[in-house]
Amino acid sequence: MSDTESIGTYLRRARELRKIPLEDVSQATKIHIRSLQALERDDIQSLPGPVFTRGFIQSYARTIGLNAQEAVLHFEEQSENGALSQSKTARTGWLKPKRWRMRPWILFVAFLTVVFAAAFLSSR
């Protein structure tokens, strides 16, 4: 694996050299084929998050006969160097702005209002 080769290219090239269909990798790893295709395209933004991505890489590499730890290390190096974007918050808003963090409190206050109103009306 060269330092300049992306993790997706590396995995796809190794799979193709071994003549393993992507469908077989999907069945063996229980990872949806769309996620594996995104991984091969280096479309990390389409994957659920860094922890899952590392797991996907590990399972994929192990399934096609590669050193899983080496593949994950290569991915982490690329991520640290900025070659791959892992900023989930910037692209999908996984962590909502502060105003949305208050939403559960608003729902709780609304629930209490309904309960007190029901109690007041039933006591008449």
Buried (B, 14 or more C-beta within 10 A) or exposed (E): BEEEEBBBBBBBEBBEEEEBEBEEBBEBBEBEEEBBBBBBEBBBBEBEEBEEBBBBBBBBBBBBEBEBEEBBEBBBEBBEEEBBEBEBEEEEEEEEEEEEEEEEEEEEEEEEEEEEEEEEEEEE
